[in-house]
Amino acid sequence: MSTPSETGPAAPFIERLGREVRRRRQGAGLTVQTLADRAGLSRRMLTQIEQGTANPSMVTVDKIAHALGVDFATLIASPAAEPCHVSTAVEVWSSPAGSRAVLHVTSARRGGPELWEWTLASGDRYLAEADPPGSEELILVTAGTLLLETEGRSIPLDAGASARLASDRPYAYRAPEGGEPVSFVRVVEIGAPRTP
């Protein structure tokens, strides 16, 4: 089975991300080159991200967040100081097959829970890199059958099934070929960032 290529974040997310990366980088007194080096990226890539012209993967955004001393959710979330913050959903990832990942809301606490809604088209697959040690996800399948791939196993989860996944190792989500689209909700709790 071929894996469809990732198209990456949607345009509004890319623009907001670029502004926030630039704001945090300048606030920390870092040059573009210094932040690029810390994140393991090229200066050109970081410049394009700040200008909103790059299409970074979620892994790249995560690297930038950690280089800035925050987590993924903190980097992309709207500031929220009030006890009740009504969030606006942001499409963070999509694929040519029509799959998508939408981040609905994040905790105000660094590393706190993130609430995501995913849809995978038939035969589509999302391959994830390992999150920091201690990270985990809670998954609830709302339609179709999700194949959760981890440590050489493919675990089918039908609609109504739920699972807890240790996401501090590589894993993947897959929708069976020829089946209906898969929809699921995931709550992500990121462990402490790795220190160099």
NORGICOR-V61084 format. One record per residue. N is the residue number from 1. RES is the residue in one small letter. PHI is phi in whole degrees, -180 to 180 (999 if undefined). PSI is psi in radians with two decimals (NA if undefined). OMEGA is omega in radians with two decimals (none if undefined). Layout:
<<N	RES	PHI	PSI	OMEGA> <N	RES	PHI	PSI	OMEGA>>
//
This chain:
<<1	m	999	2.32	3.09> <2	s	-86	2.57	3.14> <3	t	-98	2.13	3.11> <4	p	-61	2.55	-3.14> <5	s	-76	2.66	-3.13> <6	e	-82	2.37	3.07> <7	t	-93	-0.30	3.08> <8	g	88	-2.87	-3.04> <9	p	-67	2.76	3.08> <10	a	-80	2.76	-3.04> <11	a	-54	-0.84	-3.14> <12	p	-61	-0.65	3.10> <13	f	-65	-0.77	-3.12> <14	i	-61	-0.76	3.13> <15	e	-64	-0.81	-3.13> <16	r	-65	-0.71	3.11> <17	l	-60	-0.82	-3.14> <18	g	-58	-0.79	3.12> <19	r	-62	-0.75	-3.10> <20	e	-70	-0.71	3.10> <21	v	-61	-0.82	3.13> <22	r	-61	-0.79	-3.13> <23	r	-60	-0.83	-3.12> <24	r	-70	-0.67	3.13> <25	r	-63	-0.85	-3.14> <26	q	-65	-0.69	3.11> <27	g	-62	-0.51	3.12> <28	a	-89	-0.03	3.13> <29	g	71	0.51	-3.11> <30	l	-100	2.52	2.99> <31	t	-81	2.88	3.08> <32	v	-60	-0.75	-3.11> <33	q	-64	-0.73	-3.13> <34	t	-63	-0.80	3.13> <35	l	-67	-0.69	3.11> <36	a	-60	-0.77	3.12> <37	d	-62	-0.79	3.14> <38	r	-63	-0.60	-3.10> <39	a	-88	-0.13	-3.12> <40	g	73	0.58	-3.13> <41	l	-119	2.88	3.03> <42	s	-79	2.70	3.10> <43	r	-61	-0.70	-3.13> <44	r	-61	-0.78	3.13> <45	m	-61	-0.81	-3.13> <46	l	-63	-0.71	3.10> <47	t	-61	-0.77	3.13> <48	q	-65	-0.64	3.09> <49	i	-64	-0.80	3.13> <50	e	-64	-0.55	3.14> <51	q	-84	-0.12	3.14> <52	g	76	0.38	-3.13> <53	t	-108	-0.14	3.12> <54	a	-93	2.83	3.13> <55	n	-122	1.25	-3.01> <56	p	-72	2.61	3.04> <57	s	-75	2.90	3.10> <58	m	-64	-0.55	3.11> <59	v	-65	-0.73	3.12> <60	t	-64	-0.75	3.11> <61	v	-61	-0.70	3.12> <62	d	-64	-0.71	3.11> <63	k	-63	-0.74	3.12> <64	i	-65	-0.76	3.14> <65	a	-58	-0.84	-3.13> <66	h	-65	-0.63	3.10> <67	a	-66	-0.46	3.09> <68	l	-90	-0.01	3.10> <69	g	81	0.38	3.09> <70	v	-129	3.09	3.05> <71	d	-102	3.00	-3.11> <72	f	-52	-0.88	-3.08> <73	a	-63	-0.71	3.13> <74	t	-64	-0.69	-3.11> <75	l	-65	-0.66	-3.05> <76	i	-100	-0.13	-3.07> <77	a	-80	2.65	3.00> <78	s	-74	2.48	3.12> <79	p	-60	2.42	-3.11> <80	a	-142	1.85	3.14> <81	a	-104	-0.18	-3.09> <82	e	-85	2.72	-3.13> <83	p	-61	-0.52	3.10> <84	c	-126	2.03	-3.14> <85	h	-116	2.07	3.09> <86	v	-88	2.07	-3.03> <87	s	-93	2.74	3.02> <88	t	-107	2.24	-3.14> <89	a	-65	2.50	-3.14> <90	v	-128	2.16	3.04> <91	e	-75	2.04	-3.05> <92	v	-100	-0.49	-3.10> <93	w	-145	2.56	3.00> <94	s	-150	2.88	3.13> <95	s	-129	2.85	3.11> <96	p	-60	-0.43	-3.12> <97	a	-78	-0.16	-3.14> <98	g	103	0.08	3.07> <99	s	-72	2.74	3.12> <100	r	-158	2.69	3.06> <101	a	-125	2.20	-3.11> <102	v	-120	2.19	3.06> <103	l	-92	2.06	-3.09> <104	h	-88	-0.83	-3.10> <105	v	-159	2.65	3.09> <106	t	-127	2.76	3.08> <107	s	-71	2.67	3.05> <108	a	-75	-0.29	-3.12> <109	r	-86	2.34	3.12> <110	r	-60	2.25	-3.12> <111	g	79	-0.01	-3.12> <112	g	-70	3.07	-3.04> <113	p	-61	2.61	3.05> <114	e	-124	2.37	3.13> <115	l	-107	2.05	-3.07> <116	w	-119	2.63	2.98> <117	e	-125	2.22	-3.10> <118	w	-120	2.56	2.97> <119	t	-134	2.22	3.09> <120	l	-117	2.23	3.08> <121	a	-72	2.77	3.12> <122	s	-51	2.21	3.12> <123	g	80	-0.06	-3.11> <124	d	-83	2.73	-3.07> <125	r	-144	2.46	3.04> <126	y	-120	2.08	-3.14> <127	l	-100	2.15	-3.09> <128	a	-110	2.52	3.00> <129	e	-84	2.88	-3.12> <130	a	-65	2.41	3.01> <131	d	-83	3.01	3.11> <132	p	-57	2.72	3.14> <133	p	-53	2.44	3.12> <134	g	88	-0.03	-3.14> <135	s	-76	2.57	3.06> <136	e	-151	2.84	3.13> <137	e	-128	2.54	2.96> <138	l	-110	2.26	-3.03> <139	i	-124	2.37	3.04> <140	l	-129	2.04	3.13> <141	v	-83	2.19	-3.09> <142	t	-104	-0.32	3.09> <143	a	-159	2.50	3.10> <144	g	78	-2.85	3.11> <145	t	-124	2.13	3.09> <146	l	-95	2.28	3.00> <147	l	-99	1.98	-3.13> <148	l	-97	2.01	-3.06> <149	e	-105	2.12	3.12> <150	t	-155	2.43	3.10> <151	e	49	0.78	3.07> <152	g	78	0.10	3.13> <153	r	-115	2.65	3.03> <154	s	-120	1.97	-3.04> <155	i	-107	2.02	3.13> <156	p	-79	2.33	3.07> <157	l	-125	1.95	3.13> <158	d	-81	2.90	3.11> <159	a	-51	2.30	-3.11> <160	g	95	-0.27	3.13> <161	a	-82	2.65	3.09> <162	s	-134	2.80	-3.11> <163	a	-154	2.76	2.98> <164	r	-113	2.25	-3.09> <165	l	-120	2.21	2.98> <166	a	-76	1.90	-3.04> <167	s	-96	0.29	3.11> <168	d	-90	0.50	3.06> <169	r	-149	2.80	3.13> <170	p	-60	2.52	3.11> <171	y	-155	2.98	3.13> <172	a	-148	2.69	2.97> <173	y	-109	2.45	3.11> <174	r	-144	2.48	3.02> <175	a	-102	2.27	-3.12> <176	p	-57	2.48	3.09> <177	e	-62	2.32	3.08> <178	g	81	-0.04	3.13> <179	g	-94	-3.11	3.09> <180	e	-76	2.79	3.06> <181	p	-58	2.64	3.13> <182	v	-107	2.32	3.04> <183	s	-121	2.40	3.09> <184	f	-153	2.75	3.10> <185	v	-111	2.43	3.08> <186	r	-134	2.45	3.03> <187	v	-112	2.15	-3.06> <188	v	-110	2.33	3.04> <189	e	-124	1.99	-3.07> <190	i	-89	2.32	3.07> <191	g	-73	3.13	-3.13> <192	a	-61	2.42	3.11> <193	p	-62	2.59	3.08> <194	r	-70	2.49	3.07> <195	t	-104	2.44	-3.10> <196	p	-67	NA	none>>
//
